[in-house]
Amino acid sequence: MGNGGKVRNRGIELSLNATPVKTGNFSWNTGLNLASNQNMILNMEGPAKYGVNSDSIRYTQPDGPGQTNSTLQILKVGYPIGEFFTLQYEGKDADGNSQFRSKDGSLTTSPDIGADYVYAGSPHPKVLLGWTNTISYKNFDVNFFFRGSFGSKIFNVTKADLSYTVNAAVNNISTYAKQDKMTDAKNNAYSTRYIESGNYVRLDNATLGYKVPLKNTAAIKGLKFYLTANNLFVITKYTGIDPEINQGGVGLGVDGNNFYPKTRTLVFGVNIGF
């Protein structure tokens, strides 16, 4: 084992806060945060060398059905950590079999694993967004917070593994593959077919509160009721369970049968002051 190489991260973060409206009974405070980071491997030199080429390593091997020796990602000088490196899917041939782009530019139904791979996108988001708001009207107040991620890719291994039509006679398969033939042995091959946009906007949490007006002589000095909801909804075109998957380590951006859905929670509470 060797701890070698060099990675560079460059980015920018912008934070804006404002009070667009403030009157006697009404106020609106808002804050916007935008962040962008660019990750790049500068070199892979160190006391140990891995792989055939010293400047690259293929990795992330889920070993799904029919996926012998297939990998999803590459560590490569000049690319970000987690760059997807896989087959280029080119639809079906005249017989309904999945075909791919080979390294010489021709189409083939029997791709060469590794040799026919192409760089297929980064799991790193280009922009992260956070938007918080507090709105007050008389004794009512509302707080809500949106989060967003834009520009990343997700390798939907779960969809690929559930689309293996060769086993359709004995296993359930995804409706995504219902038009694929059972004789198409490469229909679920890890490829650009299963790489999707990871863009999303999520309403992370929202709280509605009401402060009960009390007389100064009352034993209770403060009384407030509130209702909080977490993970209300997410807007995305990603077809998996959730686009907000693992973004840590070197195997980031892979949805591989290991994600438990986030829960939506509602909390009702009372704050009492004496």
TAUR-V895205 format. One record per residue. PHI is phi in whole degrees, 0 to 359 (* if undefined). Layout:
phi:PHI
phi:PHI
This chain:
phi:*
phi:220
phi:261
phi:222
phi:102
phi:215
phi:236
phi:244
phi:237
phi:230
phi:198
phi:215
phi:228
phi:234
phi:232
phi:232
phi:229
phi:206
phi:238
phi:296
phi:224
phi:207
phi:234
phi:297
phi:249
phi:227
phi:212
phi:222
phi:249
phi:220
phi:220
phi:239
phi:234
phi:236
phi:221
phi:221
phi:222
phi:243
phi:256
phi:210
phi:276
phi:269
phi:201
phi:234
phi:275
phi:182
phi:290
phi:229
phi:243
phi:234
phi:78
phi:289
phi:256
phi:288
phi:257
phi:203
phi:221
phi:276
phi:202
phi:65
phi:237
phi:291
phi:59
phi:285
phi:298
phi:73
phi:244
phi:305
phi:68
phi:282
phi:238
phi:247
phi:227
phi:217
phi:264
phi:218
phi:301
phi:95
phi:236
phi:285
phi:300
phi:89
phi:309
phi:286
phi:221
phi:203
phi:284
phi:266
phi:286
phi:231
phi:78
phi:249
phi:273
phi:297
phi:265
phi:85
phi:264
phi:295
phi:232
phi:222
phi:274
phi:273
phi:294
phi:270
phi:95
phi:278
phi:262
phi:215
phi:262
phi:232
phi:292
phi:270
phi:299
phi:93
phi:294
phi:264
phi:287
phi:231
phi:287
phi:237
phi:118
phi:252
phi:279
phi:280
phi:291
phi:278
phi:220
phi:247
phi:232
phi:223
phi:223
phi:245
phi:218
phi:229
phi:240
phi:235
phi:219
phi:53
phi:266
phi:258
phi:214
phi:229
phi:238
phi:212
phi:224
phi:255
phi:235
phi:215
phi:221
phi:220
phi:99
phi:267
phi:243
phi:235
phi:267
phi:273
phi:297
phi:302
phi:296
phi:299
phi:293
phi:271
phi:249
phi:284
phi:291
phi:302
phi:262
phi:298
phi:288
phi:237
phi:237
phi:292
phi:232
phi:292
phi:296
phi:301
phi:257
phi:293
phi:268
phi:280
phi:283
phi:292
phi:274
phi:275
phi:288
phi:250
phi:296
phi:254
phi:303
phi:301
phi:197
phi:297
phi:301
phi:252
phi:260
phi:233
phi:291
phi:260
phi:297
phi:200
phi:230
phi:238
phi:278
phi:291
phi:201
phi:210
phi:227
phi:249
phi:233
phi:223
phi:264
phi:286
phi:290
phi:233
phi:283
phi:297
phi:274
phi:291
phi:295
phi:270
phi:271
phi:208
phi:216
phi:223
phi:257
phi:214
phi:231
phi:244
phi:236
phi:244
phi:56
phi:291
phi:199
phi:225
phi:256
phi:198
phi:260
phi:294
phi:268
phi:278
phi:296
phi:201
phi:284
phi:269
phi:258
phi:305
phi:239
phi:245
phi:69
phi:261
phi:261
phi:286
phi:79
phi:250
phi:263
phi:238
phi:60
phi:224
phi:241
phi:261
phi:302
phi:291
phi:270
phi:255
phi:238
phi:236
phi:232
phi:252
phi:216
phi:226
phi:254
phi:238
phi:242
phi:245
